[in-house]
Each structure stands twice: as structure tokens, then as C-alpha cells.
Amino acid sequence: MASDVQPIGTPAASVELETARAEPLRAPLGRKQWTSLVALGACLLVYPLVFDAPYERHVLVMIFIYALMAQGWNLLAGYCGQISLGQAVFFGIGAYSAGFLYAEFLLSPWIGMLVGVAISVVVALAIGIPTFRLRGHYFAIATLVIGEIGQTLMLNWEYVGGATGVWIPIDRDTPWRSFQFHDSKLPNYYIGLAFLVAACLIVAWLERHKFGLYFRAIRDDPDAARALGVGITRYKLIAIAISAAFTSIAGTQFAQYILVIDPETVFPLLLSILVVLMTMLGGIGTLWGPIIGAAVLFPLSELTRIWFGGTGGAEDLMIYGALILVIAVAYPGGLISLLRQLLGRGHHA
């Protein structure tokens, strides 16, 4: 940073950013925290071996998929302060890239996943370059419109199935090549867990690197960050690219898991809102918040399906809204703040 640049934002914020530049964003984990992480990891590894019923494994697979999406949204919104309502676009791109390429050309979904990530990143950059000039609710509205445009395009694009979508051919002979596991949900469980762990490790690394500090500076005081030499647009583009990659991977696994996709399933606005709700409920701007939110809201969604005997769509939103309202009043930091109190932790989780 150039030392002769004078901050034009709040002086206190500028001094705080300058002082914190060389300091780690997160304190090193203590013995109790490492013990807790090892115990949690062991429980997740053993869970499908103890609870071997298909539905019990299905719930965790879906939690992993939603948590991966929420982690991607959280990186963009929670750390950079860019509230996006069009995250389903990247989910749909990942789902269609892998599903369509396999259905039409028998291209392995693992390769299709990489194609989807590449397309999602390009689309994310194309979205970010013009829209990052907007701030606050204007950016949110722009992403909302982009999400609706994406769904409309896919509904009318007959080459990829239009409103009918894509039915992915079933392959029982080469499960790992086709990313299809019909005899057991165990591979999907461990693959989903691996994707989520990898995403969390990336976010944790970003937090400890200068990226995490710059992301938060952009969120809290963009004018001060710009005055200190932080390339605001550059770091926002990095955040949205990583966010799109996470979400696209989640879309690929979802497509190969249910084996049928259409615009109403993988491009809906409701999906984008659900990811926002999960992150807000768990704790926005924290590493564990999206995971906690997904672990609470998806099982809640499944319960409403049982209680109301249908899709539970409207009831879900009513319960989600009431739950988030209660949490917002009692614990503005989300459920992660409640866990900190219960665990007696005062530092960042």
C-alpha cells in the first residue's frame, strides 16, 4: 500500500484496517477447539455406518449440498457485503452442464462439473463487472433480475430441454464414471462431505490470508479500503468467482443425485432465498454459520412435508420467517452466537 495515500473514509476505520493488515484474522485454535473438530469429523465419518437407512443418509447428503451453496453465498455476502439474490443461476449452470453433457454426449459428469465451474466463473465475472458499481439493495435487485432472466432463458431454450428439462440416463455399470450410485447412498454422502470440507478449508484459508481482511474491509467501509489501496472491484470479483464455483459444484452433485433437472427445480428464486435464509439463521459472515443454518432448515423443511402432507413450500417460508425473526431478536449474530454462549467462547467462530 502506498503510505502517502490519505484515507477519505472514517479515520478510525482506516487506522484499524492499516493496523490489522499484518495480523491474522482468526486466532489459532486451542486444544479444546481441535478436539471438538476431530470429534465432529469422526462423527460425520461414522454416521452413515451407524445410520444406514437410505432416508437418514439422504438428509445428510442434502444438508451437505445446501451447506456448500450457503458457504458460497456467505463468502460473497457475509464477507464482502454483496447481497446476491441470483445464486440459483450458478447452481443451475452446474446442474445443466453435467447433466446435459452426460445425457447428450455421455461425457463424464466429473468433467461436466469442471465445465460447469468454468462457465459459472465466467458468468459470475460477467455479472460482477457491471453490477459491482451498484451498492446495497441496488446490487441485490440487479442479481434478482439476472436470476429471473436465467430461469426464463432456460425455460425457452429447447436445445437443453426447455421447460421439460433433462432426464439423465441411468448407468449401473460404471457408477464412479457416471457419478451415479444406485445401490447405496454412501458414496454420495462422502463425496458431499468432501466437497463441503474442501470449501470450508478454502474459506478458512481466505480468512487467515489478506483476502479475508480485504473482504471485510470492503464490507465495512469501502471508501476507507479504497483509500488504502485495496482494489475493491478486483476482490469482489474474486469473491463472486469462488462463490459461483462452490454453488456450481453443489448443482452438479444435485443433478447426478436426483437424475432429473428442469428450470423450475435448479433455477428458482426460492432456491436463492433459501440459501440466504440458511446463512442468516446460522450466522452470516462466519465459517460455521452456513453449515448450522443448513443443518437446521433442511430437516425442518422435511418435517413440514410430513406434517402438511405436501411440498410444504408456503408453510416452509412461514416457519423459516418466524424462526429467523425469533433468532434475529434474541441472537442477532445467528445460531452461531447462541453456540458461542453455550460453549463459553467469546472469540470468532
C-alpha positions in Angstrom: 0.0 0.0 0.0 1.2 3.5 -0.7 2.0 5.2 2.6 1.2 8.7 1.2 -2.4 7.9 0.4 -4.7 9.7 2.7 -7.9 7.9 3.7 -11.2 9.6 2.6 -13.4 7.4 4.8 -13.8 7.3 8.6 -10.3 7.8 10.1 -10.9 5.3 12.8 -11.8 2.6 10.3 -8.8 3.5 8.2 -6.4 3.2 11.1 -8.0 -0.1 12.2 -7.6 -1.6 8.7 -4.0 -0.4 8.4 -3.1 -1.8 11.9 -4.8 -5.1 11.2 -3.1 -5.8 7.9 -0.3 -7.8 9.3 -2.3 -9.7 11.9 -4.1 -13.0 11.4 -7.9 -12.6 11.1 -8.6 -15.7 13.2 -6.8 -16.7 16.4 -5.1 -20.1 16.3 -7.4 -22.9 17.5 -6.8 -24.2 21.0 -6.7 -27.7 22.2 -10.5 -27.8 23.0 -11.3 -26.5 19.6 -9.1 -29.0 17.9 -10.6 -31.8 20.0 -14.1 -30.6 19.1 -13.3 -30.6 15.4 -11.7 -34.1 15.5 -14.8 -35.4 17.3 -17.1 -33.7 14.8 -15.2 -35.2 11.9 -15.2 -38.6 13.4 -19.0 -38.4 14.0 -19.6 -37.4 10.4 -17.4 -40.2 9.1 -19.1 -42.8 11.2 -22.7 -41.5 10.9 -23.6 -43.4 7.6 -22.1 -46.6 9.0 -24.3 -46.4 12.1 -27.4 -44.9 10.5 -27.6 -47.0 7.3 -31.2 -46.3 6.3 -31.4 -44.6 2.9 -33.5 -41.7 4.2 -31.2 -40.9 7.1 -28.3 -40.7 4.7 -30.3 -38.7 2.2 -31.0 -36.0 4.8 -27.2 -35.5 5.3 -26.4 -35.6 1.6 -28.9 -32.7 1.0 -27.6 -30.8 4.0 -24.1 -31.0 2.5 -25.3 -29.8 -0.8 -27.2 -26.8 0.7 -24.4 -26.0 3.1 -22.0 -25.9 0.2 -24.3 -23.4 -1.6 -24.7 -21.4 1.6 -21.0 -21.3 2.1 -20.5 -19.9 -1.4 -23.2 -17.2 -0.8 -21.7 -16.4 2.6 -18.3 -15.7 1.1 -19.9 -13.1 -1.3 -22.5 -11.6 1.1 -21.2 -12.3 4.6 -17.6 -11.4 4.0 -17.8 -8.9 1.1 -21.2 -7.4 1.9 -22.6 -8.1 -1.6 -26.2 -9.4 -1.1 -27.0 -11.6 -4.1 -30.4 -12.9 -4.8 -29.5 -14.8 -8.0 -27.3 -17.5 -6.7 -29.5 -20.2 -8.2 -28.1 -19.2 -11.6 -24.7 -20.8 -10.7 -26.5 -23.9 -9.2 -28.5 -24.3 -12.4 -25.4 -24.0 -14.6 -23.6 -26.7 -12.6 -26.6 -29.0 -12.8 -27.2 -28.5 -16.5 -23.6 -28.6 -17.5 -23.0 -32.0 -16.0 -26.5 -33.4 -16.7 -26.9 -32.3 -20.3 -23.4 -33.2 -21.4 -23.8 -36.7 -20.0 -27.3 -37.1 -21.4 -26.3 -36.0 -24.9 -22.7 -36.9 -25.3 -22.1 -39.4 -22.4 -19.4 -37.1 -21.1 -18.5 -38.0 -17.6 -20.2 -35.7 -15.1 -16.9 -35.2 -13.3 -15.7 -33.4 -16.5 -19.1 -31.8 -16.8 -18.6 -30.5 -13.3 -15.4 -28.7 -14.3 -17.1 -27.3 -17.4 -19.9 -26.0 -15.2 -17.5 -24.4 -12.8 -15.7 -22.7 -15.7 -19.0 -21.4 -17.2 -20.2 -20.3 -13.8 -17.0 -18.4 -13.1 -17.2 -16.6 -16.5 -20.9 -15.8 -15.9 -20.1 -14.6 -12.4 -17.4 -12.2 -13.7 -19.7 -11.0 -16.5 -22.3 -10.3 -13.9 -19.9 -8.7 -11.4 -18.0 -6.3 -13.7 -21.1 -4.1 -14.4 -23.1 -4.7 -11.2 -20.4 -4.2 -8.6 -20.7 -0.5 -9.4 -24.0 -0.7 -7.6 -24.3 -0.7 -3.8 -26.7 -2.0 -1.2 -30.2 -3.0 -2.3 -29.5 -1.9 -5.9 -27.0 -4.8 -6.3 -29.5 -7.2 -4.7 -32.2 -6.1 -7.2 -29.8 -6.5 -10.1 -28.9 -10.0 -9.1 -32.6 -10.8 -8.6 -33.3 -9.7 -12.1 -30.4 -11.7 -13.5 -31.7 -14.8 -11.7 -35.1 -14.4 -13.3 -33.6 -13.8 -16.7 -31.5 -17.0 -16.3 -34.6 -19.1 -15.5 -36.6 -17.6 -18.3 -33.8 -18.3 -20.8 -33.6 -22.0 -19.7 -37.4 -22.4 -19.9 -37.3 -21.3 -23.5 -34.1 -23.0 -24.7 -35.4 -26.0 -26.4 -31.9 -27.4 -27.2 -31.4 -28.2 -23.5 -35.0 -29.4 -23.0 -36.8 -26.2 -22.4 -39.4 -26.4 -19.6 -39.2 -30.2 -19.7 -35.6 -30.2 -18.6 -33.1 -33.1 -18.8 -33.6 -36.7 -17.9 -30.2 -38.1 -17.1 -29.7 -41.7 -18.3 -29.2 -44.3 -15.7 -25.9 -46.1 -15.6 -25.5 -49.1 -13.2 -22.3 -50.5 -14.8 -19.8 -47.6 -14.2 -21.1 -45.7 -11.1 -17.9 -43.7 -10.4 -17.6 -42.6 -14.1 -21.3 -41.6 -14.3 -21.4 -40.1 -10.8 -24.4 -42.3 -10.1 -24.7 -44.6 -7.1 -27.9 -46.7 -7.2 -27.0 -49.4 -4.7 -26.1 -47.2 -1.8 -26.1 -43.5 -0.8 -22.8 -44.0 0.9 -20.6 -42.6 -2.0 -22.9 -39.6 -2.4 -22.6 -39.0 1.4 -18.8 -39.0 1.4 -18.5 -37.0 -1.8 -20.8 -34.3 -0.5 -18.9 -34.2 2.8 -15.6 -34.0 0.9 -16.8 -31.1 -1.2 -18.1 -29.2 1.9 -14.9 -29.8 3.8 -12.8 -28.6 0.9 -15.0 -25.4 0.6 -14.6 -24.8 4.4 -10.9 -25.2 4.2 -10.7 -22.7 1.3 -12.8 -20.2 3.3 -10.7 -20.7 6.4 -7.6 -20.1 4.4 -9.0 -16.9 2.9 -9.9 -15.7 6.4 -6.3 -16.1 7.5 -4.9 -14.6 4.3 -5.1 -11.0 3.3 -8.2 -11.8 1.3 -10.3 -12.2 4.4 -9.2 -8.8 5.8 -9.8 -7.0 2.5 -13.2 -8.7 2.1 -14.3 -7.4 5.5 -12.8 -4.0 4.9 -14.8 -3.7 1.7 -17.9 -4.8 3.5 -17.5 -2.5 6.5 -16.0 0.7 4.9 -15.4 0.5 1.1 -14.3 4.1 0.9 -11.6 3.7 3.6 -10.5 0.4 1.9 -10.2 2.1 -1.5 -8.2 5.0 0.0 -5.7 2.5 1.5 -5.1 0.9 -1.9 -7.5 -2.1 -1.8 -8.7 -3.0 -5.3 -12.4 -3.2 -4.4 -13.7 -4.5 -7.7 -10.8 -7.0 -8.0 -11.5 -8.6 -4.6 -15.3 -8.6 -5.2 -14.7 -10.4 -8.5 -12.5 -13.0 -6.7 -15.3 -13.5 -4.1 -18.1 -13.9 -6.6 -15.9 -16.3 -8.7 -15.2 -18.6 -5.8 -18.9 -18.3 -4.7 -20.0 -19.3 -8.2 -17.6 -22.3 -8.2 -18.9 -23.6 -4.9 -22.5 -23.3 -6.0 -21.9 -24.9 -9.4 -20.3 -27.9 -7.8 -23.3 -28.2 -5.5 -25.6 -28.1 -8.6 -23.6 -30.9 -10.3 -23.9 -33.2 -7.3 -27.6 -32.4 -7.0 -28.2 -33.2 -10.7 -26.4 -36.5 -10.5 -28.2 -37.3 -7.3 -31.8 -36.9 -8.4 -31.1 -37.7 -12.1 -33.7 -35.2 -13.5 -33.4 -31.5 -13.7 -35.5 -28.6 -15.1 -35.5 -24.8 -14.8 -38.2 -24.8 -12.1 -36.0 -27.1 -9.9 -32.5 -25.7 -10.3 -33.1 -22.1 -11.3 -35.9 -20.9 -9.0 -35.8 -17.7 -7.0 -36.9 -19.7 -4.0 -33.6 -21.6 -4.0 -31.6 -18.4 -3.8 -33.8 -17.1 -1.0 -33.4 -20.4 0.9 -29.7 -20.1 0.8 -29.9 -16.6 2.2 -32.2 -17.8 5.0 -29.9 -20.7 5.9 -26.9 -18.4 6.1 -28.7 -15.6 8.1 -30.1 -18.2 10.5 -26.8 -19.8 11.1 -24.7 -16.7 11.3 -23.7 -14.6 8.3 -20.1 -13.7 7.9 -18.9 -16.8 9.9 -17.3 -20.0 8.8 -19.8 -22.3 10.6 -23.0 -20.2 10.1 -24.0 -21.6 6.7 -23.4 -25.2 7.9 -25.5 -24.7 11.0 -28.3 -23.0 9.0 -28.4 -25.8 6.5 -28.4 -28.4 9.3 -31.4 -26.7 10.9 -33.5 -25.6 7.9 -33.4 -28.6 5.6 -34.6 -31.1 8.3 -37.2 -28.5 9.2 -38.3 -28.5 5.6 -38.6 -32.3 5.6 -40.7 -32.2 8.8 -43.1 -29.7 7.2 -43.5 -32.1 4.2 -44.6 -34.8 6.7 -46.8 -32.6 8.8 -48.6 -30.9 5.9 -48.6 -33.8 3.5 -47.4 -31.9 0.5 -44.5 -29.9 -0.8 -44.5 -27.7 2.3 -43.5 -24.7 0.2 -45.6 -21.9 1.7 -45.5 -23.4 5.2 -41.7 -23.7 5.0 -41.4 -20.0 4.3 -43.8 -19.1 7.1 -41.9 -21.2 9.6 -38.5 -20.1 8.3 -39.6 -16.4 8.6 -40.9 -16.9 12.1 -37.8 -18.8 13.2 -35.4 -16.2 11.7 -37.4 -13.4 13.4 -37.1 -15.0 16.8 -33.4 -15.7 16.3 -32.8 -12.1 14.9 -34.4 -10.6 18.0 -32.8 -13.0 20.6 -29.4 -13.6 18.8 -28.7 -11.0 16.1 -25.5 -13.0 15.3 -27.4 -16.1 14.4 -27.4 -19.5 15.9 -23.6 -19.4 16.0 -23.8 -16.7 18.7 -26.0 -19.0 20.7 -23.5 -21.8 20.4 -20.7 -19.5 21.5 -22.6 -18.7 24.6 -23.3 -22.4 25.3 -19.7 -23.3 24.7 -18.3 -20.3 26.6 -16.5 -19.0 23.6 -16.0 -15.3 23.2 -13.9 -15.2 20.0 -14.8 -15.5 16.4 -16.2 -18.9 15.3 
